[in-house]
Amino acid sequence: MLLKIIEFSIRNKLIIGLLVLALVGFGSYSITKLPIDAVPDITNNQVQVITTAPALGANDIERLITFPIEQANSNIGGLVEIRSFSRFGLSLVTIVFDDGTDIYWARQQVTERLQQVQNQIPPNIGTPTLGPISTGLGEIYQYVVKAKAGYEHRYDETQLRTIQDWIVRRQLLMVKGVAEISSFGGKLKQYSISVYPGRLNANNITINDVFKALENNNQNTGGAYIEKGPTVLFIRSEGLIGNIEDIKNISIKNTLSGTPLYIKDVADVSIGFATRYGAMCYNDEGEVAGAVVMMLKGANSSEVVSNVKERVAQIQQMLPEGVEIVPFLDRTKMVTHAINTVEKNLLEGALIVVLVLVLFLGNLRAGFLVASVIPLSMLFAVIMMNFFGVSGNLMSLGALDFGLIVDGAVIIAEAAMHRLSHSKHLQGYAKLTQPQMDGEVKHAAGKMMNSAVFGQIIILIVYLPIFALEGIEGKIV
């Protein structure tokens, strides 16, 4: 079979040339689509279920939330393990699947089971939600939202956090490849209603009456429509709360004398903030708001970071006067340094191999012909990396052995050179006709092909244990 391949290649040079050009073209296209990163992503295939339940202790979290979620998801196909932790106010369940399981199918299965679990969790405790489709290397961009110098007095921590959540975050979520924007720092704005128990008792009402009044008076409703000549008037009632005054003027009930009792009569209404468990500071300039941009699993980090930076520049023009976005972590820098290292190593290695080939083969044409195997092998490798979803990084590209790549080509080329130059019945290959040249190359290649293939098989056998690695070990190598 090998002899037939050699004979076909020698006899159909045009076809082989066209196949090489096709490999070059498709490989060059694949390079533009290859995900580039600094290091391989070794995160396993997992789905996280997050449940927040304020004011519940760890024991209650484990008993009422974590355990039912674990039990409901324990029989999904492709499941590897389930691990979790329960702490004050938070339940986190991590469901790990094998690498062959589609992550979106896994999330669908978990979602279906969470709907069943929701009936087992006591009402008003917490709602399980799925974490973002990201990985351990998903943190590609981090930034802070801060007031510029001279504007610190105009923006406090609550205003900065509001700008982050309602302007910056919503714009960045629309960037292709972004899975989640996790906000940190500042004070999460809330409307605070401080009830006076004495006034409740004096008016014979309870705190539940206040809750019901707020709930019933914070909604819009739609009606029918009224036809008036050629026009139609649609009926709707607007009842959503818009500011503090709207909250103050909500009626709880009527007193015995018929006078309405409002929220402002039994409570103070003001702007407050959610309970804080930490703060975010920047360069000793005080508190700021910020966020971490999480990349979608399998996305090209370089492309996503570039899109995020472009959108941040657009958002900067929309921000109020005196507010700016300052990045402090950018994956592009790490990726650039890693890829520069890879490019330097590959270039130096290729040049050394070419120099050695030309020197020892004693023929410039033969040396460059053998060296052409290096870029062709690289292009084929890139095509396969795209096919199997392997990213270009320091591990996958930085340890290529060019000596192994050109090993078989060196054997064949050297045999052909020896056959053409030192054959007893030929006086140099310069006087040979093309058919004679083809015949000599065919004879030399056929004679050495078994040895070359045997050497390549030995190398492949050495690598078989590495190819058999799974999980984190397999992703690293």
N, C-alpha and C positions, 0 to 999 in steps of 0.2 A: 504493500500500500504506500509506503514512504517513497519507494522508487517511482511509483506512478505519479505521486504528487510532484516529485522533482522533475520528472519528464514533462508533465503538463505545464509546470511553471516555466521551464526553459523553452518549450515550444510555443507558449501563449504569453509572450512578454507584455503585449498590450493589455490583455485582461488583468494580469498581475499589477501592471502600472495603474490601471483604473481602480482596482481594489485598494491599492495603497492610497491613491488620491481620495477615495471615498472614506477610508479610515482617517486620513488627515482632516477631511472636512467635518465628518461627524464627531471626531474627537475634539476638534477646535470648538465646535458648537457645545459639546458636553462640558468643556471647561467653563464656559460662561454660565452654565446651569449648576455647577458643582457647589454645594454648600461649603462655605469656608468658615473655619473656626480655629481657635488656638489649640484646643485639646479635644479629644473625643468625649462625647457625652455618654457617661456610663450609667445614667439613671435608668432604673428598671421601668417596666411598663406598669403604671400604677394609676389608681383613681383615689382621690382624697375626698372624704366626706367631712365637712366642717359644720359644727352646730354651736351657736352661741346661746347661752342660757344665763343671763345676768343673775347674780345673787344666789346661785345654786352651788353648793359645795361639791368637792371632788367625788365623794361617795354617792351623792344623789345623781351627779352627772353620769357616773359609771353605771348605776343601776337603772336609771330611767331612759338614758339616751344611747350611750356607747354599746352596752350589751345587746339591746334589741337590734341595733344596726349591724353589729357583727354577726348575730345569729341569722338575720335575714339574708345576708350576702355570702353565707358560708358554702353554698352549693352551686355557684356560678361556674360554668365551663371555662377551663383554662386558668383557674385560680391557683396561685402559688402559695400565698400566705396572706394573713390579715393581722395587722398590728395596730395598736391604738394607744392613746394616753388621754386621761381625763384629769382636768385641773379645774380650779375655781372658775366657773362661768364658761368653760370651753371644753368641747369634745372634738377630738381629731382621730378619725379612723382612716387608715391607709390600706387599700385593697390592692395587692400586687398580682399581676397576671403574667403569664409567660410571654416571651418576646414575639411569638407568632400570633398573638391575639390583637385584633384591630382595636385601637384605643377608643374609637367612637362606638363600636359595638359594645365594648366593656362598660362605657359610661351609660349607654342606653339600658343595659341589664341592671346596673346599680340604681339608676333612676326609677325603674319599674319597682324594684324592691323597696326603695325609700317611700314610695307611695303607700305600700302596705305598712311600713314601720310608722308612718305618720299617725295611723289610727291607734298605735300602741303608746305613743308618747302623750303624756297628759297635756291638755290644751294650755296655750299661753306660756309654755316653757321654752320652746325653741323649734326652729324649722331647719332640718338638715339640708345643706346645700353642697353641691359639688365644687371642688377646688378648680382652679384654671387648668387648661390643658398645657402644662408647661413641665419643665424638668429642673434638675438641680443646677443646671447652667443657664437657666432661663432669665436670670437677672442681667440684662444687657445694658441698661441705662438707668442712672439715678440722678435726681436733680432736686433742687430746693426752689421754692417760691418765696422770695424775700422782697423787702422794701429797699429801694435804692437809697444811697446816702442822702440825707436831708429830708427823706419822706418817712422816717421811722415813726413819727408822731401821728401820721395819718392812717396807718394800718397796724392793727393789733393782731394777736395770734388767731383770733376767731375770724377776722376778715381774710387773712392769708389762707387759712384752711378752706374757707368758703370759695375763694377764687380757685384754689387747687381742685376742689371737688366738682364745681359747677362750670368751670371754663376750661382749665387745662386738661383735666382727666377725660372729660367727654370728647374733647377733640382728639386726644391721643388714642382713645379706644377705636377710632375709625381707621387707624393706620394698619395696612396689610401686614400680617404676621405678628401683631400684638395680641397676647392672650388676656392680659389683665394689667391694670394700673393699681398698685397697692399704695394708698395714701398713708402718710405718717405725719406726726407733729401737729402743731397748732392746737386749736380748740374746736371741736366739732359743734357747730352752732345748733342750739335748741331753744325753743320757747319754754321758759320756766314759769310755772304757775305755783306760787307759794300760798297754800291754803291756810287760813286761820281756823283752827278747830273750834274756838269759842264762837265765831260767827256762824259756823255750821250748826252748832247746837242751838244757838239763839234763834235760827230760822228753821229748825227742825228738819234739816237735810243731812245727808251723808256724803262721804267722798264718792260713792258710786253714782250719786245723782250728778255730781260734777263731771265724772267720766262720761256718763250717758249724754249729758248736754253737749259736751265737746264733740263726741262722736256723731250725734244727730245733726249738729249744726256745721259740719265741715264736709259738705258734699254738694255736687251739682246734680241736678235732675233734668231730664228731658221730658217734653210733653208732645202733643200732636202738632198740628199746624192749622192755620186759619186762612181760608181762601178769600182774597179780597180783590175782586176783579181779575185782571190778568196776572196778579202776583200772589205769592204764597208766603205767609208769615209763619216762621217756625217758632215754637214756644220752648223756652228753656229757663231754668231757674239756676242762678249762680249763688252758691253758698260756700264755696271754698274760702278758707281763711287766708288772708293776704298780709296782714300785719298785726301788730299788738293790739291796736284799737278794735279790730274785728273780734279778737279773743275776749277782750274786756266786755264787749257789748253782747256776748252770748247770754241768752236768757236761760236760767235754770228752771224756774217755775214762778208762778204767781203767788204772792202772799195772800193772806185772808182778806185783805182790803182790796185785792185785785191789782196791786202794784207788782210789776215784774221784778224778779230778783236776778241780777246779772252776776257774771263771774267776778267783775271788779268789786262787787259788794262783799265778797267773801274771800278774795285772794288778791295777791299782788302778781302782776304779769310783767315779765321782763325777759331780756335776752340772756340765756345761759349757755352752758356747754355740757357735753356728756362727761361722765366720769373718766378721768385721765389716769393712765398707768405708766406714763413716761412723757418725755419731751424731746424735741429735736432742735439742736442748736447748730449754728454755723459760724466757724471762724471767730468765736468769742464775740459775735455781734448780737447775741440774744437769740430768742426762739424764732423759728421759721417753720413753714410747712414744706413738705416734700413728698416724693413718691418714688417707687421702684417700678420700672417698666419690665414686665414679664413677657418673654418671647414664646410664641406658639411652638409646640413640640414639632421638631422636624423642619422648621423654617431656617432660612439662610440668615445667620446672625449679622453678617456684614450688610446685607441688603436691608434688613429690618432696622438696624441702627441708622443707616443712611436715611431711610424714610422717616424715622422718628426725629432726627436732627432737622430735617427739612420742615416737618410739621411744627416743631418747636419754634423755628424761626418765624413761621406764619402766626403762631399763637402769640408770640411776643408782641406783635403789632396790635393784637386785640385786647391786651391787658390794660387795666386802668393805669393812669399816669403814676409813675413812681414805683411800679411793681415790675420785677424782672425774674426770669427763669435762669438759674445758674446750675449747669451740670457739674457733678463732681465724680462720676464714674461713667466711663465710656468703653464698652467692649472693643470698639474699633482699635484703640491703642494696643491692647493686648494681642488682638488678632493680627494687626500690622506687624508688630515685632516678631511674632511667631512665624508668619508667612515670609518675612524678610530673611529670617534664619533658615527656613526651608529652601528658599530660592538660592541663597548663598551656598548652602551645602550641595544642592543639586547641580548648580553651575560649576562649582569647583570640582566636584566629583566627575562630572561629564567631561570637562576639559582635561583632567588628568588621565581618564580612560582613553580619550581620543589621542592624546600625546603618546601614551604607551603603545596603543595599537599601531599608529603610524611608525613609531620607532622600531618595534619588534617585527612587524610584518614587512617593513622595508619598502612599502608601496603606499603612496599618498592616497590613491584611488581606493585601494583595498581597505585602508584604515578608515576612511570616511564612510565607505559602504557598510562596514561592520558597525561603526559608530551610529549609523542611521537607525539601527535597531533600538537605540536608547529612546529617542523621541517617539518612535512608533509604539514601543512598549508602554511608554507613559500615557500616550493618547488612548490606547486600548484599556489601560488600567483606569483611567478617568471615566471611560464609558461604563465599565463594570462597577465602579464606585457609585455612579449615579443610579445604575440599575438596582444595586443592593442597598442603596440609601446610606452609604458611608461618606462622611464629610472629609474634606481635605484639611488636614491639621498636622501638627508637629509629629504626631505618632504615625499617621498613615502615609505621610510623604517624606518625613525627615530621615527615615532609616532605610531608604532604598539602596540596594547593593548593585551597582552598575556592572561589577565583575560577573555576577551571576546572570545578569540580563544578556550580556554579549558572549557568554561562554560558548554556547552552541554555534553562534555565528563565527566566532574566531576559529573554531575547529574546521568548519566547512571552508571558510575563506583561505585559511592557511593551506589546507589540502589542495584546493584549486590552484593557488599560486605555485605550490611546489610541483604540481602536475604540469602546469603550463611552462614553468621556467626551467625545470631540471629533468624533463623526460628525455630518455636516451634516444628515442626515435624522432624527436622534434628539435629543430634548431631555433628555439625561442618562439614565443607565442605571437610576436609581432607579425610574422609571415603567415599566420593561420587564417584560413577563411572562416566565415561565421559558422557554417555547419561543423567544421572541425573544432572550433572553439566551444560550441555547445556540447559536442560529444565529449571533449576532455573534462569540461565542468560537470557534466552528468556522471561521468565515470568517477571523478574525484569525490563528488558529493555523495554518490551512492555508496562508495566504499567507506566513507567516514560517518555516514548518517547513523548507522547503528551505534557507534561509539558515542556520538553526540547525544542521541536520544537516551542511551543508557545513563550517561552522566546527568542529564536533566531529570530522569526518573529518580536517581539517587537523591538529588536535591529535593524533589517533591516529597519523597518518603521521609526525609528529615523534617520537613515542615508539616507533615500530617498531624502529629500531636498538637501542634499549635492551631491548626484548622479545626481540631476537635474541641477546643476550649469553648465554653458557653458562659452566659451571664456577663458579669463585670470583666472577668479575665478575657473573654473573647472580644469584648468591645475595646479593651485597651490595646490588644495586639492586632 
